[in-house]
Amino acid sequence: MEPQITQRIRSTEISAYVGQRVELQGWLHAVRRLGRVTFVIVRDGWGTAQAVVEEAGQLAPIVDGELQPESVIRLSGLVVAAPQAPGGVELHQPAMEIITPVTEPLPVLIGKKEIKASLATQLDHAVVVNRHPARRAVHRLGAGVMAAFREHLNGRGFTEIQTPKLVASATESGANVFAVDYFGQKAFLAQSPQFYKQIMVGVFERVYEVAPVFRAEPHDTTRHINEYVSLDVELGFIENHFTVMAVLRDVLAHIFTSLSERYPAELELAGAQLPHAPATIPHIHFAEAQELILKLHGVDVRGEPDLSPQDERWLGAWALAEHGSDFLFVVGYPMAKRPFYTHPDPTRPGYSNSFDLLFRGTELVTGGQRLHRYADYQAALAARGLAEEPFATYLETFRYGMPPHGGFAIGAERLLMQLTGAPNLRLTTLFPRDLNRLTP
Amino acid sequence: MEPQITQRIRSTEISAYVGQRVELQGWLHAVRRLGRVTFVIVRDGWGTAQAVVEEAGQLAPIVDGELQPESVIRLSGLVVAAPQAPGGVELHQPAMEIITPVTEPLPVLIGKKEIKASLATQLDHAVVVNRHPARRAVHRLGAGVMAAFREHLNGRGFTEIQTPKLVASATESGANVFAVDYFGQKAFLAQSPQFYKQIMVGVFERVYEVAPVFRAEPHDTTRHINEYVSLDVELGFIENHFTVMAVLRDVLAHIFTSLSERYPAELELAGAQLPHAPATIPHIHFAEAQELILKLHGVDVRGEPDLSPQDERWLGAWALAEHGSDFLFVVGYPMAKRPFYTHPDPTRPGYSNSFDLLFRGTELVTGGQRLHRYADYQAALAARGLAEEPFATYLETFRYGMPPHGGFAIGAERLLMQLTGAPNLRLTTLFPRDLNRLTP
């Protein structure tokens, strides 16, 4: 017989019920024995709560170790203030019903603060490991990032869009795309919503998208996964890339404020360090950044078309020392290393109206102003030896009127990785996809 | 020279500025001549506004027809109350600067209330056609549906998840999946987040996802597209499918309330008819529904394992006549036609704890209670002759403790189609993908 499910409270609400009997429902998270007393920790969808067992009674299957962790139970008890207990309360005189018993030991133990298993084992058993409170906190922070991102932009006239992930041609180049058999035709998975978000500036003027993107990059590093969530923004009627940078600064500031206000427990569990976003994030031009590196570190990187990871670390350290900022905009990257739709700097030949945002010395966001005139696109494609035909849809937008516009993309997992200090990007997504991993 | 972009107001704010000069920026939407007066309609990301031109002056390129529609302009003028004008105000003494001129006529005219072009032509030029106010209103309502869906669930302890779209095996059957070349391995595009959302009930207890799903169904109908947005919900610790149905009712009620409060202009432009969701949506058991059809229409469909579209229309009409409801739950569909993870009705052999929600006589949502015990899954797979191995990840969840749970999925485009009365599902998504269409 199924025990009837009745009214219950969440573990996170328990401290409001001191002196009353309450019922929790959840998973048998952990059992700790201390002399003749047994502490039973139950985990529900939001947190954990502790029951103190002095006489086994109905809890005998737990105290005796017969019921395995992760069994689903209903646990009732009297809420008692207990300053030494996690959360300051615990359940006394507990009673229990078993909803779904587990009869096998777990493949990875998740009842302690640390998970003691190799990364590969953890990822193989993500189904179970994602239940661990610290791991779960990372994912809930991820949901918080997306919610705050949307909330901020909805309040500023942006419209959320959903653009196709099955596309007829690669976005920026033929490389690093996954091919799909589309009813006998060849299709690709979208590497980015770049073209579509620009097209949609023609419709809604200010748009954003939160959606998966797919990169067939054959890199096996701690910072690569092949399917990730991209937080994309694009807006029209900008002055130049600085308009875009101001929007990005405000989005990030709102994300951090929102996380700190709404997710204090998750921030603590995940060990996250929230940065402060200054009212104006300092910026430095690419060329001056290279001069600065020469001056401060004696390394001459002038003439290089991009910054190396070491360059970025140096610049991050400089921003912290000089401006007290975890963030630094590097602006004006050379046109040579930017995609064809990048808007040049009208005042400085060879450089662009683009930016990278460095966070604690690592690139977090890329963005900039785009070309908006049809003739400029034709010239840009021709200059790179690219035919117009594969870009026909995209070009149609510019034939029929586009304002100056620009935008940026934040990799949701990269942001989470840097906020939580996760040692591997794979730990910031529920079920990572990499060169060797398509499951779970 | 780029005209400098300065402060401006949105077209939707204009009525607050009567008696003042304001500046709008947007697209030249339409030009109408009435004797010696020319009406110039400018469209920005949010709406449209009308300027009255008596002396051409700076607006000569528009009045003379030299500047093509969709040119991007800056238009300033004095705001004057004009009861006969759309929105009750218009701009007098207009001045203009051209930001981006359009020099070619549009492929599809979008300056009038109706778009006069075949569906194929409209879809070919979606880049332009999506700018049409009525078409854009449909998409903005789509964004409103997603926002209200999330808002309601966030307030009830649900966590938003993002699950992989690249998967190692098909979700429910080997049919109708798109194959992907994944670094030389064969992968598939997820048909639904069904398995992952159930897995995540083990983590967060209540989850939802808004994400694309991919169906390789080779159907060329007005109601099929091959990539669509699925609004998925799954929750644990339910009593049975009626717990899930109550959540669904509340989600839909919130969506309709939110749209009516926040999108009045879009509802009018899109010609949408919002239904009322009764406090309790009436329900009828599948078997009784078949009896009712026999009684009312003399057609004996008893013994059929599913309802036909005609059956659904009859039931929809009955719900409206008998209960005054646009909605009707049909519950208890035969197990034979439901997927293997469906929970049977413990009281009525052969029937299930599942439901369809009919909206105005058409299926809108499918859902139900799922199996939650490992042994039940093993038996269900064996009964259908399916091996356990391809489902190893999914089954791991049930080996390690799952509560009674269930959920549902709403097709975002189908909901929009039924709300707006769109004649073709393709018109409810920005860039549809179908059997013959991978662009734009």
HADDOCK unambig.tbl for C-alpha pairs under 7 A between the chains (distance, minus, plus):
assign (segid A and resid 4 and name CA) (segid B and resid 239 and name CA) 6.91 0.50 0.50
assign (segid A and resid 5 and name CA) (segid B and resid 237 and name CA) 6.88 0.50 0.50
assign (segid A and resid 5 and name CA) (segid B and resid 238 and name CA) 6.89 0.50 0.50
assign (segid A and resid 5 and name CA) (segid B and resid 239 and name CA) 5.70 0.50 0.50
assign (segid A and resid 45 and name CA) (segid B and resid 203 and name CA) 6.36 0.50 0.50
assign (segid A and resid 45 and name CA) (segid B and resid 204 and name CA) 4.28 0.50 0.50
assign (segid A and resid 45 and name CA) (segid B and resid 205 and name CA) 4.68 0.50 0.50
assign (segid A and resid 46 and name CA) (segid B and resid 204 and name CA) 6.76 0.50 0.50
assign (segid A and resid 70 and name CA) (segid B and resid 400 and name CA) 5.77 0.50 0.50
assign (segid A and resid 70 and name CA) (segid B and resid 401 and name CA) 5.27 0.50 0.50
assign (segid A and resid 71 and name CA) (segid B and resid 400 and name CA) 6.93 0.50 0.50
assign (segid A and resid 71 and name CA) (segid B and resid 401 and name CA) 4.97 0.50 0.50
assign (segid A and resid 72 and name CA) (segid B and resid 401 and name CA) 5.64 0.50 0.50
assign (segid A and resid 72 and name CA) (segid B and resid 402 and name CA) 6.44 0.50 0.50
assign (segid A and resid 72 and name CA) (segid B and resid 403 and name CA) 6.19 0.50 0.50
assign (segid A and resid 99 and name CA) (segid B and resid 403 and name CA) 6.86 0.50 0.50
assign (segid A and resid 100 and name CA) (segid B and resid 401 and name CA) 6.03 0.50 0.50
assign (segid A and resid 100 and name CA) (segid B and resid 402 and name CA) 6.57 0.50 0.50
assign (segid A and resid 100 and name CA) (segid B and resid 403 and name CA) 6.43 0.50 0.50
assign (segid A and resid 101 and name CA) (segid B and resid 401 and name CA) 6.64 0.50 0.50
assign (segid A and resid 102 and name CA) (segid B and resid 399 and name CA) 6.72 0.50 0.50
assign (segid A and resid 102 and name CA) (segid B and resid 400 and name CA) 5.73 0.50 0.50
assign (segid A and resid 102 and name CA) (segid B and resid 401 and name CA) 5.70 0.50 0.50
assign (segid A and resid 127 and name CA) (segid B and resid 199 and name CA) 6.48 0.50 0.50
assign (segid A and resid 127 and name CA) (segid B and resid 397 and name CA) 6.11 0.50 0.50
assign (segid A and resid 128 and name CA) (segid B and resid 397 and name CA) 6.99 0.50 0.50
assign (segid A and resid 130 and name CA) (segid B and resid 203 and name CA) 6.33 0.50 0.50
assign (segid A and resid 131 and name CA) (segid B and resid 202 and name CA) 6.87 0.50 0.50
assign (segid A and resid 131 and name CA) (segid B and resid 203 and name CA) 4.63 0.50 0.50
assign (segid A and resid 140 and name CA) (segid B and resid 159 and name CA) 6.99 0.50 0.50
assign (segid A and resid 143 and name CA) (segid B and resid 159 and name CA) 6.80 0.50 0.50
assign (segid A and resid 143 and name CA) (segid B and resid 160 and name CA) 5.60 0.50 0.50
assign (segid A and resid 143 and name CA) (segid B and resid 161 and name CA) 6.79 0.50 0.50
assign (segid A and resid 159 and name CA) (segid B and resid 140 and name CA) 6.99 0.50 0.50
assign (segid A and resid 159 and name CA) (segid B and resid 143 and name CA) 6.80 0.50 0.50
assign (segid A and resid 160 and name CA) (segid B and resid 143 and name CA) 5.61 0.50 0.50
assign (segid A and resid 161 and name CA) (segid B and resid 143 and name CA) 6.78 0.50 0.50
assign (segid A and resid 163 and name CA) (segid B and resid 430 and name CA) 6.87 0.50 0.50
assign (segid A and resid 163 and name CA) (segid B and resid 431 and name CA) 6.94 0.50 0.50
assign (segid A and resid 164 and name CA) (segid B and resid 431 and name CA) 6.57 0.50 0.50
assign (segid A and resid 167 and name CA) (segid B and resid 438 and name CA) 6.06 0.50 0.50
assign (segid A and resid 168 and name CA) (segid B and resid 438 and name CA) 5.60 0.50 0.50
assign (segid A and resid 168 and name CA) (segid B and resid 439 and name CA) 6.35 0.50 0.50
assign (segid A and resid 178 and name CA) (segid B and resid 180 and name CA) 6.77 0.50 0.50
assign (segid A and resid 178 and name CA) (segid B and resid 181 and name CA) 6.31 0.50 0.50
assign (segid A and resid 178 and name CA) (segid B and resid 182 and name CA) 6.67 0.50 0.50
assign (segid A and resid 179 and name CA) (segid B and resid 180 and name CA) 5.84 0.50 0.50
assign (segid A and resid 179 and name CA) (segid B and resid 181 and name CA) 5.76 0.50 0.50
assign (segid A and resid 180 and name CA) (segid B and resid 178 and name CA) 6.76 0.50 0.50
assign (segid A and resid 180 and name CA) (segid B and resid 179 and name CA) 5.84 0.50 0.50
assign (segid A and resid 180 and name CA) (segid B and resid 180 and name CA) 4.56 0.50 0.50
assign (segid A and resid 180 and name CA) (segid B and resid 181 and name CA) 6.62 0.50 0.50
assign (segid A and resid 181 and name CA) (segid B and resid 178 and name CA) 6.31 0.50 0.50
assign (segid A and resid 181 and name CA) (segid B and resid 179 and name CA) 5.75 0.50 0.50
assign (segid A and resid 181 and name CA) (segid B and resid 180 and name CA) 6.60 0.50 0.50
assign (segid A and resid 182 and name CA) (segid B and resid 178 and name CA) 6.67 0.50 0.50
assign (segid A and resid 183 and name CA) (segid B and resid 435 and name CA) 6.92 0.50 0.50
assign (segid A and resid 199 and name CA) (segid B and resid 127 and name CA) 6.47 0.50 0.50
assign (segid A and resid 202 and name CA) (segid B and resid 131 and name CA) 6.87 0.50 0.50
assign (segid A and resid 203 and name CA) (segid B and resid 45 and name CA) 6.37 0.50 0.50
assign (segid A and resid 203 and name CA) (segid B and resid 130 and name CA) 6.33 0.50 0.50
assign (segid A and resid 203 and name CA) (segid B and resid 131 and name CA) 4.63 0.50 0.50
assign (segid A and resid 204 and name CA) (segid B and resid 45 and name CA) 4.28 0.50 0.50
assign (segid A and resid 204 and name CA) (segid B and resid 46 and name CA) 6.78 0.50 0.50
assign (segid A and resid 205 and name CA) (segid B and resid 45 and name CA) 4.70 0.50 0.50
assign (segid A and resid 211 and name CA) (segid B and resid 211 and name CA) 6.90 0.50 0.50
assign (segid A and resid 237 and name CA) (segid B and resid 5 and name CA) 6.86 0.50 0.50
assign (segid A and resid 238 and name CA) (segid B and resid 5 and name CA) 6.88 0.50 0.50
assign (segid A and resid 239 and name CA) (segid B and resid 4 and name CA) 6.90 0.50 0.50
assign (segid A and resid 239 and name CA) (segid B and resid 5 and name CA) 5.68 0.50 0.50
assign (segid A and resid 393 and name CA) (segid B and resid 440 and name CA) 5.45 0.50 0.50
assign (segid A and resid 397 and name CA) (segid B and resid 127 and name CA) 6.12 0.50 0.50
assign (segid A and resid 397 and name CA) (segid B and resid 128 and name CA) 6.98 0.50 0.50
assign (segid A and resid 399 and name CA) (segid B and resid 102 and name CA) 6.73 0.50 0.50
assign (segid A and resid 400 and name CA) (segid B and resid 70 and name CA) 5.78 0.50 0.50
assign (segid A and resid 400 and name CA) (segid B and resid 71 and name CA) 6.95 0.50 0.50
assign (segid A and resid 400 and name CA) (segid B and resid 102 and name CA) 5.73 0.50 0.50
assign (segid A and resid 401 and name CA) (segid B and resid 70 and name CA) 5.28 0.50 0.50
assign (segid A and resid 401 and name CA) (segid B and resid 71 and name CA) 5.00 0.50 0.50
assign (segid A and resid 401 and name CA) (segid B and resid 72 and name CA) 5.67 0.50 0.50
assign (segid A and resid 401 and name CA) (segid B and resid 100 and name CA) 6.05 0.50 0.50
assign (segid A and resid 401 and name CA) (segid B and resid 101 and name CA) 6.65 0.50 0.50
assign (segid A and resid 401 and name CA) (segid B and resid 102 and name CA) 5.69 0.50 0.50
assign (segid A and resid 402 and name CA) (segid B and resid 72 and name CA) 6.44 0.50 0.50
assign (segid A and resid 402 and name CA) (segid B and resid 100 and name CA) 6.59 0.50 0.50
assign (segid A and resid 403 and name CA) (segid B and resid 72 and name CA) 6.20 0.50 0.50
assign (segid A and resid 403 and name CA) (segid B and resid 99 and name CA) 6.88 0.50 0.50
assign (segid A and resid 403 and name CA) (segid B and resid 100 and name CA) 6.45 0.50 0.50
assign (segid A and resid 430 and name CA) (segid B and resid 163 and name CA) 6.88 0.50 0.50
assign (segid A and resid 431 and name CA) (segid B and resid 163 and name CA) 6.95 0.50 0.50
assign (segid A and resid 431 and name CA) (segid B and resid 164 and name CA) 6.56 0.50 0.50
assign (segid A and resid 435 and name CA) (segid B and resid 183 and name CA) 6.92 0.50 0.50
assign (segid A and resid 438 and name CA) (segid B and resid 167 and name CA) 6.05 0.50 0.50
assign (segid A and resid 438 and name CA) (segid B and resid 168 and name CA) 5.61 0.50 0.50
assign (segid A and resid 439 and name CA) (segid B and resid 168 and name CA) 6.36 0.50 0.50
assign (segid A and resid 440 and name CA) (segid B and resid 393 and name CA) 5.46 0.50 0.50
